[in-house]
Structures are given as structure tokens and as C-alpha cells.
Amino acid sequence: MCVQVQELAQLLRSCGAAKDLANAQHAHARLLDSPLRGSTYLGNLAVEMYGKCGSLDDAARALFDSMPRWDVAAWNAIISGYARSGDLDEAQLLFGRMPHRNAGWNPSEICYTAVLAACSYQGSIEEIQCCFRSMREDYDLTASPEHYCAVVDCLGRAGHLDRALDLVECLPFAPKFVGAWTSLLGACSLHGRDPELAAIAAERIRALKRDSTASYILLSNTYHQSFG
């Protein structure tokens, strides 16, 4: 039985990683036809798989709602799925419904990565700041480079380049996380302004990363928009 659990788990993960909905459906059918169809662990993986395949409302959510019991992994999987798809409203609604931490139900770092990324994509500065504080103050989670990068990206998308720079310069990572500088450079290119800051970001990226071709393209775009 243990071998079968491992095989099904690997199958579900592989289909999710490949974002292959057709094979995901076959994998789910195989799970339903097995003696392990009631496994919460495999059910969680199936929810995560459908979420990665982009089949949320008609598959992942239906499966989540039909589960006889939920654990924290199931909540993290469905919330991450909606956040990853850009449906911030539904992700936040489910996030609010998640049982309280006093019951031992804590969102994972991966869940917060997805929620922060969705906030960033929508430019929701107040919401991303609230989520960022919550993960540290309410759940004692240590913010990762990806979490900080999402906040930098959100500030940059909204045009708050100075605030984004302030955050990048105080990142608690050594060397400074290249993804944050890339987000900052992308924001300069997006808004077509602050070529001096864009040049600084491009130089930092060059110092941290051997292949910086993309950064010079963004820098060139910034100069072109700024100076015509």
C-alpha cells in the first residue's frame, strides 16, 4: 500500500508540474478507482494538481468542497491555486475562512508566496502590506526572498519606485536578492522613468548574475522611453 501511495503521489505531482490537464484527469480517475480514494494526503495533491493545471472552479474547487475533511495542506493548495491564477478575491475569501491559528491551522510560506504574488499582479499595495505583516506577526513566518520580491514588484507596478528601492536596499539577504533588483528594473521600464535608478539596478544585477542580457534590454527600454 505504501508503494502505491508513493506512485500515485508522484503521478499527481508530475501532472501538476507539467500542467497537463488531460493526464491530470486520468491520474485523478486512477486515484478514484484505487483503495486510496479516501486518502486526505492524495486528495490534497489532487487539489494542488488541478490548481496548477488551471482547472480551479470545475475541478480543484469541486474536489476541495467534496472532501470529507480538510487539513492545512488542503487549504494551502486551494488558496495557492486561486492566487496563482490571479483570482485574488477568491483567494482572500478562502484565506479568511481558514481556521484560526489557535487550532493549529497556519498558512504555509508557499501559500503566502502565491497570495503576495497575486496582490502584486493586481497592484494591491494596502493588501500586500497587510498580508506581509500578517505572515510575520500573526504566524511567525520568516519572509523569504520571494516574499520580499513580491512586495517590491507591487510597489514598482504602482509607480512607487523610491519606496521599492528603500525596501530592496534593506533586504536581510546577502548578497542582495537579484530578483528584487530585477523587479525594480522592470518597474523603471514599465513606467519609462528614472533611468538613473534603472542603471543602478542593471549594474547590481550584472554583479550578481553572469547572464544579464535581459536586464540590459529593460535598461535600454527605460532610456528609450525617458529620452525618446
C-alpha positions in Angstrom: 0.0 0.0 0.0 2.8 2.4 0.8 4.3 1.8 -2.6 1.0 2.6 -4.3 0.7 5.8 -2.3 4.2 6.9 -3.5 3.4 6.0 -7.1 0.1 7.9 -7.1 1.6 10.9 -5.3 4.4 11.1 -7.9 1.9 10.8 -10.7 -0.3 13.6 -9.3 2.8 15.9 -8.8 4.1 15.1 -12.3 0.8 16.0 -13.9 0.6 19.2 -11.9 4.2 20.2 -12.7 3.6 19.6 -16.4 0.2 21.5 -16.3 -1.2 18.6 -18.3 -5.0 18.7 -17.6 -5.8 15.6 -19.7 -3.3 13.4 -17.9 -4.3 15.0 -14.6 -7.9 13.8 -15.2 -6.6 10.3 -15.9 -4.5 10.4 -12.7 -7.5 11.5 -10.7 -9.6 8.7 -12.2 -6.9 6.3 -11.2 -6.9 7.6 -7.7 -10.7 7.3 -7.5 -10.5 3.6 -8.7 -8.0 2.7 -6.1 -8.5 1.7 -2.4 -6.7 5.0 -1.6 -9.5 7.2 -2.9 -10.3 8.4 0.6 -6.7 9.5 1.4 -6.6 13.1 2.6 -2.9 13.3 1.6 -3.6 12.2 -2.0 -6.7 14.3 -2.2 -4.7 17.4 -1.2 -2.2 16.6 -4.0 -5.1 16.2 -6.5 -6.4 19.7 -5.5 -2.9 21.1 -5.9 -2.5 19.3 -9.3 -5.8 20.8 -10.7 -4.9 24.2 -9.5 -1.5 24.1 -11.3 -3.3 22.9 -14.4 -5.6 25.9 -14.3 -8.8 23.9 -13.7 -10.0 25.5 -10.5 -13.8 26.0 -10.3 -14.7 22.9 -12.2 -12.1 20.6 -10.7 -9.9 21.7 -7.8 -12.7 23.6 -6.0 -15.2 20.8 -6.6 -12.8 18.3 -5.2 -11.9 20.5 -2.3 -15.6 21.1 -1.4 -16.3 17.4 -1.6 -13.6 16.3 0.7 -14.9 14.8 3.9 -12.3 16.6 6.0 -9.7 19.3 5.4 -6.3 19.7 6.8 -4.0 22.7 6.5 -2.4 21.3 3.3 -5.8 21.3 1.5 -6.4 24.9 2.4 -2.9 25.9 1.3 -3.4 24.0 -2.0 -6.7 25.7 -2.9 -5.7 29.2 -1.8 -2.5 28.9 -3.7 -4.4 27.7 -6.8 -6.7 30.7 -6.8 -3.9 33.2 -6.0 -1.7 31.7 -8.8 -4.5 32.1 -11.3 -4.9 35.8 -10.4 -8.2 35.4 -8.6 -7.2 37.4 -5.6 -10.8 37.9 -4.4 -11.5 34.2 -4.1 -8.0 33.5 -2.6 -8.6 36.1 0.1 -12.1 34.8 0.8 -10.8 31.3 1.4 -7.9 32.8 3.3 -10.4 34.4 5.6 -12.3 31.2 6.1 -9.2 29.2 7.0 -9.4 28.0 10.7 -7.7 30.2 13.2 -4.1 29.6 14.2 -5.1 28.6 17.7 -6.5 25.5 16.2 -3.1 24.7 14.7 -4.0 25.9 11.2 -1.3 28.0 9.8 -0.9 29.1 6.2 2.4 27.9 4.7 5.2 30.0 3.2 4.1 28.7 -0.2 0.6 29.8 0.3 1.8 33.3 1.3 4.1 33.4 -1.8 1.1 32.8 -4.0 -1.2 35.3 -2.2 1.5 38.0 -2.2 2.2 37.4 -5.9 -1.5 37.8 -6.7 -1.6 41.1 -4.8 1.5 42.2 -6.7 0.0 41.4 -10.0 -3.1 43.4 -9.2 -1.1 46.3 -7.7 -2.9 46.0 -4.3 -0.4 47.9 -2.1 -2.5 48.0 1.1 -3.5 44.3 0.8 0.1 43.1 0.1 1.4 45.1 3.1 -1.3 43.7 5.3 -0.6 40.1 4.2 3.2 40.7 4.6 2.7 41.9 8.2 0.3 39.1 8.9 2.7 36.3 7.9 5.3 37.7 10.3 3.3 39.0 13.2 0.3 36.5 13.2 2.1 33.3 12.1 5.7 33.8 13.0 6.8 33.0 9.4 10.1 34.2 8.2 9.8 36.2 5.0 11.7 34.7 2.1 13.4 36.5 -0.8 10.3 35.6 -2.9 8.0 37.3 -0.4 10.1 40.5 -0.4 10.3 40.4 -4.2 6.5 40.3 -4.4 6.3 43.5 -2.3 9.0 45.2 -4.3 7.2 44.2 -7.5 3.9 45.5 -6.3 5.4 48.9 -5.2 7.1 49.1 -8.6 4.0 48.3 -10.6 2.2 51.1 -8.7 4.9 53.6 -9.6 6.4 53.9 -6.1 9.9 53.4 -7.2 11.5 55.2 -4.2 9.7 53.0 -1.7 10.6 49.9 -3.7 14.3 50.9 -3.7 14.2 51.6 0.1 12.9 48.0 0.6 15.4 46.5 -1.8 18.3 48.2 0.0 17.3 46.9 3.4 16.7 43.3 2.4 18.0 40.9 5.0 19.8 38.8 2.5 23.5 38.7 1.4 24.1 39.2 -1.4 21.1 41.3 -2.2 18.4 39.1 -3.9 18.8 39.5 -7.7 15.0 39.0 -8.2 14.2 42.2 -6.3 16.6 44.3 -8.4 15.1 42.7 -11.5 11.6 43.7 -10.3 12.8 47.2 -9.7 14.4 47.5 -13.1 11.2 46.1 -14.7 9.2 48.8 -12.9 11.5 51.5 -14.3 11.0 50.1 -17.8 7.2 49.7 -17.3 6.8 53.4 -16.3 9.6 54.7 -18.6 11.2 56.8 -16.0 14.1 57.2 -13.5 16.9 56.0 -15.9 19.4 56.6 -13.1 17.8 54.1 -10.9 17.4 51.7 -13.8 21.1 51.9 -14.4 21.9 51.2 -10.7 19.5 48.2 -10.8 21.1 46.8 -14.0 24.6 47.1 -12.6 23.6 45.3 -9.4 22.0 42.5 -11.5 25.2 42.3 -13.5 27.3 42.0 -10.4 25.0 39.2 -9.0 24.3 37.3 -12.2 26.5 36.4 -15.1 23.8 36.4 -17.8 22.3 39.9 -17.5 21.1 40.3 -21.2 17.5 40.7 -20.2 18.4 43.5 -17.7 20.2 45.5 -20.4 17.1 45.2 -22.6 15.0 46.6 -19.8 17.6 49.3 -19.2 17.6 50.2 -22.9 13.7 50.4 -22.9 13.9 52.7 -19.9 16.3 55.1 -21.7 14.3 55.0 -24.9 11.1 55.9 -23.1 12.7 58.5 -20.9 14.7 60.3 -23.6 12.8 59.4 -26.7 
